Amino acid sequence: MSDEVKKVADVDLDEVTGGYTASLRAAYGCIAGLYGNGQARVNNLLAMGLDPVVVQGLVNSILAGHVSVANDVIAGKYGNGQARIIALSAAGYDPNEIQNLVNHMLLT
């Protein structure tokens, strides 16, 4: 491994980005329901040393993108069955997350 690669591998991304990667990880955790809802989520994020407003902003941004993709799924733009799973995965999405959102959208 070159010295340059070692230097990059040793970088603490949370330190370099001011905690942004920790906030991004927490946003995905919130979407997965790991930190509760409402005030419980706020308290858990604060206990982790994170700004709940920043994390919620990231959650909203992530979900806005997923809603757009879910609408495309409903419109048939990603195919069906295994073809949809492959297409969503290739586009960088978690097919299960998108399908759960599609199901929720269709039931409400």
Gaussian input, Z-matrix of N, CA and C with variables (Angstrom, degrees):
# hf/3-21g

backbone

0 1
 N
 C     1     B1
 C     2     B2     1     A1
 N     3     B3     2     A2     1     D1
 C     4     B4     3     A3     2     D2
 C     5     B5     4     A4     3     D3
 N     6     B6     5     A5     4     D4
 C     7     B7     6     A6     5     D5
 C     8     B8     7     A7     6     D6
 N     9     B9     8     A8     7     D7
 C    10    B10     9     A9     8     D8
 C    11    B11    10    A10     9     D9
 N    12    B12    11    A11    10    D10
 C    13    B13    12    A12    11    D11
 C    14    B14    13    A13    12    D12
 N    15    B15    14    A14    13    D13
 C    16    B16    15    A15    14    D14
 C    17    B17    16    A16    15    D15
 N    18    B18    17    A17    16    D16
 C    19    B19    18    A18    17    D17
 C    20    B20    19    A19    18    D18
 N    21    B21    20    A20    19    D19
 C    22    B22    21    A21    20    D20
 C    23    B23    22    A22    21    D21
 N    24    B24    23    A23    22    D22
 C    25    B25    24    A24    23    D23
 C    26    B26    25    A25    24    D24
 N    27    B27    26    A26    25    D25
 C    28    B28    27    A27    26    D26
 C    29    B29    28    A28    27    D27
 N    30    B30    29    A29    28    D28
 C    31    B31    30    A30    29    D29
 C    32    B32    31    A31    30    D30
 N    33    B33    32    A32    31    D31
 C    34    B34    33    A33    32    D32
 C    35    B35    34    A34    33    D33
 N    36    B36    35    A35    34    D34
 C    37    B37    36    A36    35    D35
 C    38    B38    37    A37    36    D36
 N    39    B39    38    A38    37    D37
 C    40    B40    39    A39    38    D38
 C    41    B41    40    A40    39    D39
 N    42    B42    41    A41    40    D40
 C    43    B43    42    A42    41    D41
 C    44    B44    43    A43    42    D42
 N    45    B45    44    A44    43    D43
 C    46    B46    45    A45    44    D44
 C    47    B47    46    A46    45    D45
 N    48    B48    47    A47    46    D46
 C    49    B49    48    A48    47    D47
 C    50    B50    49    A49    48    D48
 N    51    B51    50    A50    49    D49
 C    52    B52    51    A51    50    D50
 C    53    B53    52    A52    51    D51
 N    54    B54    53    A53    52    D52
 C    55    B55    54    A54    53    D53
 C    56    B56    55    A55    54    D54
 N    57    B57    56    A56    55    D55
 C    58    B58    57    A57    56    D56
 C    59    B59    58    A58    57    D57
 N    60    B60    59    A59    58    D58
 C    61    B61    60    A60    59    D59
 C    62    B62    61    A61    60    D60
 N    63    B63    62    A62    61    D61
 C    64    B64    63    A63    62    D62
 C    65    B65    64    A64    63    D63
 N    66    B66    65    A65    64    D64
 C    67    B67    66    A66    65    D65
 C    68    B68    67    A67    66    D66
 N    69    B69    68    A68    67    D67
 C    70    B70    69    A69    68    D68
 C    71    B71    70    A70    69    D69
 N    72    B72    71    A71    70    D70
 C    73    B73    72    A72    71    D71
 C    74    B74    73    A73    72    D72
 N    75    B75    74    A74    73    D73
 C    76    B76    75    A75    74    D74
 C    77    B77    76    A76    75    D75
 N    78    B78    77    A77    76    D76
 C    79    B79    78    A78    77    D77
 C    80    B80    79    A79    78    D78
 N    81    B81    80    A80    79    D79
 C    82    B82    81    A81    80    D80
 C    83    B83    82    A82    81    D81
 N    84    B84    83    A83    82    D82
 C    85    B85    84    A84    83    D83
 C    86    B86    85    A85    84    D84
 N    87    B87    86    A86    85    D85
 C    88    B88    87    A87    86    D86
 C    89    B89    88    A88    87    D87
 N    90    B90    89    A89    88    D88
 C    91    B91    90    A90    89    D89
 C    92    B92    91    A91    90    D90
 N    93    B93    92    A92    91    D91
 C    94    B94    93    A93    92    D92
 C    95    B95    94    A94    93    D93
 N    96    B96    95    A95    94    D94
 C    97    B97    96    A96    95    D95
 C    98    B98    97    A97    96    D96
 N    99    B99    98    A98    97    D97
 C   100   B100    99    A99    98    D98
 C   101   B101   100   A100    99    D99
 N   102   B102   101   A101   100   D100
 C   103   B103   102   A102   101   D101
 C   104   B104   103   A103   102   D102
 N   105   B105   104   A104   103   D103
 C   106   B106   105   A105   104   D104
 C   107   B107   106   A106   105   D105
 N   108   B108   107   A107   106   D106
 C   109   B109   108   A108   107   D107
 C   110   B110   109   A109   108   D108
 N   111   B111   110   A110   109   D109
 C   112   B112   111   A111   110   D110
 C   113   B113   112   A112   111   D111
 N   114   B114   113   A113   112   D112
 C   115   B115   114   A114   113   D113
 C   116   B116   115   A115   114   D114
 N   117   B117   116   A116   115   D115
 C   118   B118   117   A117   116   D116
 C   119   B119   118   A118   117   D117
 N   120   B120   119   A119   118   D118
 C   121   B121   120   A120   119   D119
 C   122   B122   121   A121   120   D120
 N   123   B123   122   A122   121   D121
 C   124   B124   123   A123   122   D122
 C   125   B125   124   A124   123   D123
 N   126   B126   125   A125   124   D124
 C   127   B127   126   A126   125   D125
 C   128   B128   127   A127   126   D126
 N   129   B129   128   A128   127   D127
 C   130   B130   129   A129   128   D128
 C   131   B131   130   A130   129   D129
 N   132   B132   131   A131   130   D130
 C   133   B133   132   A132   131   D131
 C   134   B134   133   A133   132   D132
 N   135   B135   134   A134   133   D133
 C   136   B136   135   A135   134   D134
 C   137   B137   136   A136   135   D135
 N   138   B138   137   A137   136   D136
 C   139   B139   138   A138   137   D137
 C   140   B140   139   A139   138   D138
 N   141   B141   140   A140   139   D139
 C   142   B142   141   A141   140   D140
 C   143   B143   142   A142   141   D141
 N   144   B144   143   A143   142   D142
 C   145   B145   144   A144   143   D143
 C   146   B146   145   A145   144   D144
 N   147   B147   146   A146   145   D145
 C   148   B148   147   A147   146   D146
 C   149   B149   148   A148   147   D147
 N   150   B150   149   A149   148   D148
 C   151   B151   150   A150   149   D149
 C   152   B152   151   A151   150   D150
 N   153   B153   152   A152   151   D151
 C   154   B154   153   A153   152   D152
 C   155   B155   154   A154   153   D153
 N   156   B156   155   A155   154   D154
 C   157   B157   156   A156   155   D155
 C   158   B158   157   A157   156   D156
 N   159   B159   158   A158   157   D157
 C   160   B160   159   A159   158   D158
 C   161   B161   160   A160   159   D159
 N   162   B162   161   A161   160   D160
 C   163   B163   162   A162   161   D161
 C   164   B164   163   A163   162   D162
 N   165   B165   164   A164   163   D163
 C   166   B166   165   A165   164   D164
 C   167   B167   166   A166   165   D165
 N   168   B168   167   A167   166   D166
 C   169   B169   168   A168   167   D167
 C   170   B170   169   A169   168   D168
 N   171   B171   170   A170   169   D169
 C   172   B172   171   A171   170   D170
 C   173   B173   172   A172   171   D171
 N   174   B174   173   A173   172   D172
 C   175   B175   174   A174   173   D173
 C   176   B176   175   A175   174   D174
 N   177   B177   176   A176   175   D175
 C   178   B178   177   A177   176   D176
 C   179   B179   178   A178   177   D177
 N   180   B180   179   A179   178   D178
 C   181   B181   180   A180   179   D179
 C   182   B182   181   A181   180   D180
 N   183   B183   182   A182   181   D181
 C   184   B184   183   A183   182   D182
 C   185   B185   184   A184   183   D183
 N   186   B186   185   A185   184   D184
 C   187   B187   186   A186   185   D185
 C   188   B188   187   A187   186   D186
 N   189   B189   188   A188   187   D187
 C   190   B190   189   A189   188   D188
 C   191   B191   190   A190   189   D189
 N   192   B192   191   A191   190   D190
 C   193   B193   192   A192   191   D191
 C   194   B194   193   A193   192   D192
 N   195   B195   194   A194   193   D193
 C   196   B196   195   A195   194   D194
 C   197   B197   196   A196   195   D195
 N   198   B198   197   A197   196   D196
 C   199   B199   198   A198   197   D197
 C   200   B200   199   A199   198   D198
 N   201   B201   200   A200   199   D199
 C   202   B202   201   A201   200   D200
 C   203   B203   202   A202   201   D201
 N   204   B204   203   A203   202   D202
 C   205   B205   204   A204   203   D203
 C   206   B206   205   A205   204   D204
 N   207   B207   206   A206   205   D205
 C   208   B208   207   A207   206   D206
 C   209   B209   208   A208   207   D207
 N   210   B210   209   A209   208   D208
 C   211   B211   210   A210   209   D209
 C   212   B212   211   A211   210   D210
 N   213   B213   212   A212   211   D211
 C   214   B214   213   A213   212   D212
 C   215   B215   214   A214   213   D213
 N   216   B216   215   A215   214   D214
 C   217   B217   216   A216   215   D215
 C   218   B218   217   A217   216   D216
 N   219   B219   218   A218   217   D217
 C   220   B220   219   A219   218   D218
 C   221   B221   220   A220   219   D219
 N   222   B222   221   A221   220   D220
 C   223   B223   222   A222   221   D221
 C   224   B224   223   A223   222   D222
 N   225   B225   224   A224   223   D223
 C   226   B226   225   A225   224   D224
 C   227   B227   226   A226   225   D225
 N   228   B228   227   A227   226   D226
 C   229   B229   228   A228   227   D227
 C   230   B230   229   A229   228   D228
 N   231   B231   230   A230   229   D229
 C   232   B232   231   A231   230   D230
 C   233   B233   232   A232   231   D231
 N   234   B234   233   A233   232   D232
 C   235   B235   234   A234   233   D233
 C   236   B236   235   A235   234   D234
 N   237   B237   236   A236   235   D235
 C   238   B238   237   A237   236   D236
 C   239   B239   238   A238   237   D237
 N   240   B240   239   A239   238   D238
 C   241   B241   240   A240   239   D239
 C   242   B242   241   A241   240   D240
 N   243   B243   242   A242   241   D241
 C   244   B244   243   A243   242   D242
 C   245   B245   244   A244   243   D243
 N   246   B246   245   A245   244   D244
 C   247   B247   246   A246   245   D245
 C   248   B248   247   A247   246   D246
 N   249   B249   248   A248   247   D247
 C   250   B250   249   A249   248   D248
 C   251   B251   250   A250   249   D249
 N   252   B252   251   A251   250   D250
 C   253   B253   252   A252   251   D251
 C   254   B254   253   A253   252   D252
 N   255   B255   254   A254   253   D253
 C   256   B256   255   A255   254   D254
 C   257   B257   256   A256   255   D255
 N   258   B258   257   A257   256   D256
 C   259   B259   258   A258   257   D257
 C   260   B260   259   A259   258   D258
 N   261   B261   260   A260   259   D259
 C   262   B262   261   A261   260   D260
 C   263   B263   262   A262   261   D261
 N   264   B264   263   A263   262   D262
 C   265   B265   264   A264   263   D263
 C   266   B266   265   A265   264   D264
 N   267   B267   266   A266   265   D265
 C   268   B268   267   A267   266   D266
 C   269   B269   268   A268   267   D267
 N   270   B270   269   A269   268   D268
 C   271   B271   270   A270   269   D269
 C   272   B272   271   A271   270   D270
 N   273   B273   272   A272   271   D271
 C   274   B274   273   A273   272   D272
 C   275   B275   274   A274   273   D273
 N   276   B276   275   A275   274   D274
 C   277   B277   276   A276   275   D275
 C   278   B278   277   A277   276   D276
 N   279   B279   278   A278   277   D277
 C   280   B280   279   A279   278   D278
 C   281   B281   280   A280   279   D279
 N   282   B282   281   A281   280   D280
 C   283   B283   282   A282   281   D281
 C   284   B284   283   A283   282   D282
 N   285   B285   284   A284   283   D283
 C   286   B286   285   A285   284   D284
 C   287   B287   286   A286   285   D285
 N   288   B288   287   A287   286   D286
 C   289   B289   288   A288   287   D287
 C   290   B290   289   A289   288   D288
 N   291   B291   290   A290   289   D289
 C   292   B292   291   A291   290   D290
 C   293   B293   292   A292   291   D291
 N   294   B294   293   A293   292   D292
 C   295   B295   294   A294   293   D293
 C   296   B296   295   A295   294   D294
 N   297   B297   296   A296   295   D295
 C   298   B298   297   A297   296   D296
 C   299   B299   298   A298   297   D297
 N   300   B300   299   A299   298   D298
 C   301   B301   300   A300   299   D299
 C   302   B302   301   A301   300   D300
 N   303   B303   302   A302   301   D301
 C   304   B304   303   A303   302   D302
 C   305   B305   304   A304   303   D303
 N   306   B306   305   A305   304   D304
 C   307   B307   306   A306   305   D305
 C   308   B308   307   A307   306   D306
 N   309   B309   308   A308   307   D307
 C   310   B310   309   A309   308   D308
 C   311   B311   310   A310   309   D309
 N   312   B312   311   A311   310   D310
 C   313   B313   312   A312   311   D311
 C   314   B314   313   A313   312   D312
 N   315   B315   314   A314   313   D313
 C   316   B316   315   A315   314   D314
 C   317   B317   316   A316   315   D315
 N   318   B318   317   A317   316   D316
 C   319   B319   318   A318   317   D317
 C   320   B320   319   A319   318   D318
 N   321   B321   320   A320   319   D319
 C   322   B322   321   A321   320   D320
 C   323   B323   322   A322   321   D321

   B1=1.4497
   B2=1.5224
   B3=1.3288
   B4=1.4610
   B5=1.5302
   B6=1.3282
   B7=1.4621
   B8=1.5256
   B9=1.3496
   B10=1.4611
   B11=1.5304
   B12=1.3215
   B13=1.4621
   B14=1.5151
   B15=1.3258
   B16=1.4642
   B17=1.5207
   B18=1.3328
   B19=1.4620
   B20=1.5256
   B21=1.3186
   B22=1.4617
   B23=1.5195
   B24=1.3343
   B25=1.4604
   B26=1.5228
   B27=1.3167
   B28=1.4601
   B29=1.5282
   B30=1.3103
   B31=1.4584
   B32=1.5274
   B33=1.3207
   B34=1.4594
   B35=1.5275
   B36=1.3432
   B37=1.4622
   B38=1.5181
   B39=1.3258
   B40=1.4622
   B41=1.5239
   B42=1.3247
   B43=1.4626
   B44=1.5260
   B45=1.3173
   B46=1.4658
   B47=1.5241
   B48=1.3284
   B49=1.4681
   B50=1.5228
   B51=1.3120
   B52=1.4587
   B53=1.5234
   B54=1.3193
   B55=1.4528
   B56=1.5074
   B57=1.3258
   B58=1.4645
   B59=1.5160
   B60=1.3393
   B61=1.4548
   B62=1.5220
   B63=1.3311
   B64=1.4602
   B65=1.5277
   B66=1.3137
   B67=1.4666
   B68=1.5186
   B69=1.3190
   B70=1.4583
   B71=1.5306
   B72=1.3231
   B73=1.4640
   B74=1.5275
   B75=1.3342
   B76=1.4612
   B77=1.5235
   B78=1.3299
   B79=1.4653
   B80=1.5195
   B81=1.3209
   B82=1.4584
   B83=1.5284
   B84=1.3234
   B85=1.4568
   B86=1.5172
   B87=1.3293
   B88=1.4662
   B89=1.5207
   B90=1.3041
   B91=1.4681
   B92=1.5279
   B93=1.3191
   B94=1.4589
   B95=1.5256
   B96=1.3287
   B97=1.4585
   B98=1.5149
   B99=1.3275
   B100=1.4611
   B101=1.5212
   B102=1.3315
   B103=1.4591
   B104=1.5185
   B105=1.3188
   B106=1.4578
   B107=1.5144
   B108=1.3241
   B109=1.4673
   B110=1.5239
   B111=1.3120
   B112=1.4646
   B113=1.5090
   B114=1.3279
   B115=1.4606
   B116=1.5241
   B117=1.3273
   B118=1.4693
   B119=1.5202
   B120=1.3317
   B121=1.4728
   B122=1.5133
   B123=1.3188
   B124=1.4703
   B125=1.5251
   B126=1.3322
   B127=1.4625
   B128=1.5243
   B129=1.3331
   B130=1.4620
   B131=1.5239
   B132=1.3240
   B133=1.4710
   B134=1.5277
   B135=1.3264
   B136=1.4690
   B137=1.5247
   B138=1.3286
   B139=1.4643
   B140=1.5229
   B141=1.3277
   B142=1.4635
   B143=1.5272
   B144=1.3277
   B145=1.4615
   B146=1.5134
   B147=1.3353
   B148=1.4615
   B149=1.5188
   B150=1.3126
   B151=1.4664
   B152=1.5237
   B153=1.3404
   B154=1.4638
   B155=1.5246
   B156=1.3202
   B157=1.4664
   B158=1.5262
   B159=1.3158
   B160=1.4687
   B161=1.5241
   B162=1.3309
   B163=1.4662
   B164=1.5234
   B165=1.3407
   B166=1.4610
   B167=1.5234
   B168=1.3261
   B169=1.4621
   B170=1.5186
   B171=1.3303
   B172=1.4620
   B173=1.5271
   B174=1.3382
   B175=1.4680
   B176=1.5174
   B177=1.3297
   B178=1.4664
   B179=1.5215
   B180=1.3335
   B181=1.4659
   B182=1.5224
   B183=1.3192
   B184=1.4661
   B185=1.5205
   B186=1.3337
   B187=1.4596
   B188=1.5243
   B189=1.3257
   B190=1.4672
   B191=1.5188
   B192=1.3163
   B193=1.4585
   B194=1.5122
   B195=1.3273
   B196=1.4560
   B197=1.5221
   B198=1.3264
   B199=1.4689
   B200=1.5230
   B201=1.3059
   B202=1.4613
   B203=1.5288
   B204=1.3232
   B205=1.4610
   B206=1.5313
   B207=1.3187
   B208=1.4660
   B209=1.5271
   B210=1.3249
   B211=1.4764
   B212=1.5220
   B213=1.3288
   B214=1.4675
   B215=1.5278
   B216=1.3351
   B217=1.4653
   B218=1.5234
   B219=1.3217
   B220=1.4633
   B221=1.5297
   B222=1.3211
   B223=1.4680
   B224=1.5364
   B225=1.3295
   B226=1.4638
   B227=1.5112
   B228=1.3375
   B229=1.4606
   B230=1.5344
   B231=1.3332
   B232=1.4635
   B233=1.5228
   B234=1.3156
   B235=1.4588
   B236=1.5157
   B237=1.3262
   B238=1.4618
   B239=1.5201
   B240=1.3344
   B241=1.4597
   B242=1.5171
   B243=1.3213
   B244=1.4603
   B245=1.5289
   B246=1.3321
   B247=1.4677
   B248=1.5295
   B249=1.3345
   B250=1.4695
   B251=1.5207
   B252=1.3117
   B253=1.4637
   B254=1.5252
   B255=1.3153
   B256=1.4666
   B257=1.5300
   B258=1.3314
   B259=1.4730
   B260=1.5213
   B261=1.3330
   B262=1.4625
   B263=1.5248
   B264=1.3145
   B265=1.4729
   B266=1.5258
   B267=1.3226
   B268=1.4688
   B269=1.5207
   B270=1.3299
   B271=1.4648
   B272=1.5272
   B273=1.3414
   B274=1.4585
   B275=1.5209
   B276=1.3221
   B277=1.4617
   B278=1.5209
   B279=1.3225
   B280=1.4559
   B281=1.5291
   B282=1.3290
   B283=1.4681
   B284=1.5267
   B285=1.3321
   B286=1.4635
   B287=1.5206
   B288=1.3396
   B289=1.4684
   B290=1.5286
   B291=1.3195
   B292=1.4625
   B293=1.5265
   B294=1.3280
   B295=1.4688
   B296=1.5261
   B297=1.3243
   B298=1.4659
   B299=1.5245
   B300=1.3139
   B301=1.4590
   B302=1.5322
   B303=1.3205
   B304=1.4628
   B305=1.5298
   B306=1.3222
   B307=1.4707
   B308=1.5231
   B309=1.3135
   B310=1.4640
   B311=1.5378
   B312=1.3047
   B313=1.4762
   B314=1.5305
   B315=1.3208
   B316=1.4574
   B317=1.5253
   B318=1.3186
   B319=1.4623
   B320=1.5177
   B321=1.3272
   B322=1.4725
   B323=1.5024
   A1=108.23
   A2=116.42
   A3=120.08
   A4=110.19
   A5=114.99
   A6=119.69
   A7=111.28
   A8=116.64
   A9=120.01
   A10=110.93
   A11=116.43
   A12=120.50
   A13=109.84
   A14=117.86
   A15=121.09
   A16=110.74
   A17=116.74
   A18=120.07
   A19=110.91
   A20=117.61
   A21=121.36
   A22=109.90
   A23=117.22
   A24=120.99
   A25=111.87
   A26=117.31
   A27=121.38
   A28=113.43
   A29=117.91
   A30=121.12
   A31=109.68
   A32=116.56
   A33=122.27
   A34=106.88
   A35=116.21
   A36=119.71
   A37=112.64
   A38=117.71
   A39=119.53
   A40=110.80
   A41=116.10
   A42=119.84
   A43=110.48
   A44=116.42
   A45=121.33
   A46=111.71
   A47=116.82
   A48=120.49
   A49=112.95
   A50=117.46
   A51=119.97
   A52=112.20
   A53=117.64
   A54=121.38
   A55=114.48
   A56=116.85
   A57=119.73
   A58=112.09
   A59=118.61
   A60=118.84
   A61=110.37
   A62=118.12
   A63=120.62
   A64=109.49
   A65=116.89
   A66=120.54
   A67=111.06
   A68=116.78
   A69=120.45
   A70=110.80
   A71=116.21
   A72=119.71
   A73=110.47
   A74=116.18
   A75=120.49
   A76=110.86
   A77=117.69
   A78=120.65
   A79=110.40
   A80=117.26
   A81=119.83
   A82=110.65
   A83=117.13
   A84=120.89
   A85=111.86
   A86=116.56
   A87=120.60
   A88=110.63
   A89=116.34
   A90=120.64
   A91=109.56
   A92=116.85
   A93=121.43
   A94=112.33
   A95=116.89
   A96=120.64
   A97=114.68
   A98=117.71
   A99=120.80
   A100=114.55
   A101=117.41
   A102=119.73
   A103=113.74
   A104=117.81
   A105=120.71
   A106=111.83
   A107=114.20
   A108=121.34
   A109=110.10
   A110=115.19
   A111=120.65
   A112=113.19
   A113=114.97
   A114=120.70
   A115=111.94
   A116=117.14
   A117=119.52
   A118=110.23
   A119=116.91
   A120=120.24
   A121=110.39
   A122=116.39
   A123=120.70
   A124=109.78
   A125=116.16
   A126=120.33
   A127=111.75
   A128=117.11
   A129=120.53
   A130=111.29
   A131=117.27
   A132=120.06
   A133=110.67
   A134=116.72
   A135=119.98
   A136=110.60
   A137=116.69
   A138=120.83
   A139=111.29
   A140=115.79
   A141=120.44
   A142=111.75
   A143=116.29
   A144=120.18
   A145=113.48
   A146=117.23
   A147=121.83
   A148=111.07
   A149=115.58
   A150=122.24
   A151=108.32
   A152=118.42
   A153=120.88
   A154=113.93
   A155=117.89
   A156=120.99
   A157=110.17
   A158=117.18
   A159=121.53
   A160=109.57
   A161=116.31
   A162=120.16
   A163=110.24
   A164=117.92
   A165=120.25
   A166=110.99
   A167=117.27
   A168=120.06
   A169=111.54
   A170=116.09
   A171=120.29
   A172=111.11
   A173=116.73
   A174=120.70
   A175=109.81
   A176=116.42
   A177=120.84
   A178=111.58
   A179=117.03
   A180=120.78
   A181=111.08
   A182=115.96
   A183=120.12
   A184=109.77
   A185=116.06
   A186=119.90
   A187=112.25
   A188=117.79
   A189=119.81
   A190=110.05
   A191=116.61
   A192=120.17
   A193=111.64
   A194=116.43
   A195=120.36
   A196=111.71
   A197=117.40
   A198=119.89
   A199=109.87
   A200=116.52
   A201=120.48
   A202=110.57
   A203=116.62
   A204=120.85
   A205=109.60
   A206=117.54
   A207=120.89
   A208=110.49
   A209=116.62
   A210=119.82
   A211=110.65
   A212=116.78
   A213=120.45
   A214=111.23
   A215=116.77
   A216=120.54
   A217=109.80
   A218=116.15
   A219=121.04
   A220=110.27
   A221=116.34
   A222=121.23
   A223=111.92
   A224=117.34
   A225=120.83
   A226=115.01
   A227=117.96
   A228=120.60
   A229=113.88
   A230=116.99
   A231=120.12
   A232=112.28
   A233=117.91
   A234=121.01
   A235=111.98
   A236=115.66
   A237=122.62
   A238=110.34
   A239=114.88
   A240=120.73
   A241=113.83
   A242=115.05
   A243=121.10
   A244=111.84
   A245=117.27
   A246=120.29
   A247=110.28
   A248=116.43
   A249=120.47
   A250=110.75
   A251=116.66
   A252=120.96
   A253=110.04
   A254=116.42
   A255=121.01
   A256=110.35
   A257=116.88
   A258=120.43
   A259=111.39
   A260=117.38
   A261=120.00
   A262=111.23
   A263=116.24
   A264=120.13
   A265=110.86
   A266=116.43
   A267=120.88
   A268=111.43
   A269=116.50
   A270=121.04
   A271=111.81
   A272=116.56
   A273=119.93
   A274=114.75
   A275=117.86
   A276=121.26
   A277=110.30
   A278=115.25
   A279=121.14
   A280=106.68
   A281=118.13
   A282=120.38
   A283=113.59
   A284=117.24
   A285=119.64
   A286=111.55
   A287=116.80
   A288=120.16
   A289=110.34
   A290=115.97
   A291=120.09
   A292=110.19
   A293=117.71
   A294=120.08
   A295=111.09
   A296=116.93
   A297=119.51
   A298=110.73
   A299=116.74
   A300=120.81
   A301=110.12
   A302=118.29
   A303=122.27
   A304=109.29
   A305=116.39
   A306=119.72
   A307=110.68
   A308=116.72
   A309=121.31
   A310=110.48
   A311=115.96
   A312=120.35
   A313=111.23
   A314=116.53
   A315=119.79
   A316=112.52
   A317=117.08
   A318=120.49
   A319=113.56
   A320=117.29
   A321=119.40
   A322=111.51
   D1=131.81
   D2=-178.29
   D3=-71.58
   D4=161.27
   D5=178.82
   D6=-62.23
   D7=-35.49
   D8=179.76
   D9=-65.04
   D10=-42.48
   D11=179.42
   D12=-65.47
   D13=-41.04
   D14=178.16
   D15=-60.73
   D16=-41.97
   D17=179.40
   D18=-62.01
   D19=-42.81
   D20=179.14
   D21=-66.05
   D22=-42.27
   D23=-178.45
   D24=-64.98
   D25=-26.96
   D26=-178.59
   D27=-87.35
   D28=-2.94
   D29=-177.91
   D30=-72.02
   D31=133.87
   D32=174.55
   D33=-89.42
   D34=104.04
   D35=-175.70
   D36=-60.81
   D37=-35.00
   D38=178.32
   D39=-63.02
   D40=-37.91
   D41=178.90
   D42=-68.71
   D43=-44.75
   D44=-177.56
   D45=-66.20
   D46=-37.96
   D47=-175.20
   D48=-98.57
   D49=10.92
   D50=178.93
   D51=67.01
   D52=31.46
   D53=178.03
   D54=88.53
   D55=3.22
   D56=-176.74
   D57=-58.97
   D58=-41.43
   D59=-177.85
   D60=-66.54
   D61=-34.71
   D62=176.30
   D63=-65.11
   D64=-39.85
   D65=178.28
   D66=-66.35
   D67=-38.65
   D68=178.68
   D69=-66.34
   D70=-43.11
   D71=176.20
   D72=-60.58
   D73=-42.09
   D74=179.53
   D75=-65.07
   D76=-35.69
   D77=178.42
   D78=-61.59
   D79=-44.89
   D80=177.07
   D81=-65.37
   D82=-34.83
   D83=175.25
   D84=-64.25
   D85=-39.08
   D86=176.87
   D87=-63.46
   D88=-43.28
   D89=179.25
   D90=-61.23
   D91=-36.33
   D92=179.27
   D93=-79.16
   D94=-5.73
   D95=177.75
   D96=83.82
   D97=18.72
   D98=-175.82
   D99=-74.52
   D100=-21.38
   D101=-172.77
   D102=-115.56
   D103=13.07
   D104=179.25
   D105=81.42
   D106=-167.48
   D107=-179.83
   D108=-129.31
   D109=163.38
   D110=174.91
   D111=57.36
   D112=-135.68
   D113=-175.86
   D114=-64.74
   D115=-31.75
   D116=177.41
   D117=-61.54
   D118=-41.83
   D119=177.86
   D120=-63.88
   D121=-45.36
   D122=179.03
   D123=-56.93
   D124=-48.90
   D125=-179.00
   D126=-61.44
   D127=-42.06
   D128=179.64
   D129=-64.72
   D130=-42.66
   D131=179.72
   D132=-66.32
   D133=-41.40
   D134=177.70
   D135=-62.19
   D136=-39.62
   D137=179.01
   D138=-64.23
   D139=-26.27
   D140=177.83
   D141=-85.70
   D142=-1.41
   D143=-179.83
   D144=81.48
   D145=21.17
   D146=-178.24
   D147=-108.98
   D148=154.13
   D149=177.47
   D150=-86.29
   D151=112.36
   D152=-178.40
   D153=-58.79
   D154=-30.94
   D155=179.59
   D156=-68.12
   D157=-41.37
   D158=178.05
   D159=-64.71
   D160=-46.50
   D161=-178.65
   D162=-62.80
   D163=-43.72
   D164=179.77
   D165=-63.84
   D166=-36.55
   D167=176.13
   D168=-61.31
   D169=-40.30
   D170=177.08
   D171=-67.09
   D172=-41.42
   D173=176.33
   D174=-57.18
   D175=-47.65
   D176=-179.00
   D177=-61.47
   D178=-41.08
   D179=179.34
   D180=-65.45
   D181=-43.56
   D182=179.84
   D183=-62.43
   D184=-48.46
   D185=-177.16
   D186=-66.92
   D187=-32.87
   D188=177.61
   D189=-61.94
   D190=-41.40
   D191=177.02
   D192=-66.05
   D193=-39.02
   D194=179.81
   D195=-68.77
   D196=-34.59
   D197=177.81
   D198=-64.11
   D199=-40.00
   D200=178.02
   D201=-61.97
   D202=-44.31
   D203=179.06
   D204=-66.61
   D205=-41.31
   D206=178.68
   D207=-60.28
   D208=-40.33
   D209=176.45
   D210=-62.64
   D211=-38.72
   D212=176.92
   D213=-65.70
   D214=-37.32
   D215=176.82
   D216=-62.73
   D217=-45.92
   D218=179.70
   D219=-60.91
   D220=-35.62
   D221=179.50
   D222=-77.85
   D223=-3.98
   D224=176.85
   D225=86.61
   D226=11.06
   D227=-175.41
   D228=-73.44
   D229=-13.22
   D230=179.45
   D231=-111.78
   D232=10.83
   D233=179.36
   D234=77.34
   D235=-160.24
   D236=-178.27
   D237=-133.25
   D238=161.48
   D239=173.60
   D240=55.95
   D241=-135.82
   D242=-176.66
   D243=-63.76
   D244=-33.49
   D245=177.64
   D246=-61.24
   D247=-39.20
   D248=177.98
   D249=-66.09
   D250=-43.89
   D251=179.70
   D252=-59.42
   D253=-45.43
   D254=-179.95
   D255=-64.71
   D256=-45.00
   D257=-178.13
   D258=-64.44
   D259=-43.50
   D260=179.34
   D261=-65.90
   D262=-42.28
   D263=177.91
   D264=-62.05
   D265=-42.93
   D266=179.73
   D267=-63.82
   D268=-30.00
   D269=179.20
   D270=-84.36
   D271=-0.69
   D272=176.24
   D273=92.15
   D274=13.51
   D275=-179.51
   D276=-104.32
   D277=154.23
   D278=173.12
   D279=-85.22
   D280=111.48
   D281=-176.53
   D282=-57.00
   D283=-34.30
   D284=179.66
   D285=-68.22
   D286=-41.84
   D287=177.57
   D288=-61.09
   D289=-46.26
   D290=-178.86
   D291=-64.57
   D292=-43.47
   D293=-179.61
   D294=-63.84
   D295=-39.85
   D296=177.05
   D297=-60.70
   D298=-41.67
   D299=178.85
   D300=-66.82
   D301=-42.06
   D302=177.02
   D303=-58.52
   D304=-48.09
   D305=-179.76
   D306=-59.39
   D307=-43.94
   D308=179.25
   D309=-61.72
   D310=-44.71
   D311=-179.08
   D312=-63.31
   D313=-37.91
   D314=-177.99
   D315=-76.55
   D316=-22.83
   D317=-179.51
   D318=-89.98
   D319=-12.10
   D320=-178.36
   D321=-109.12

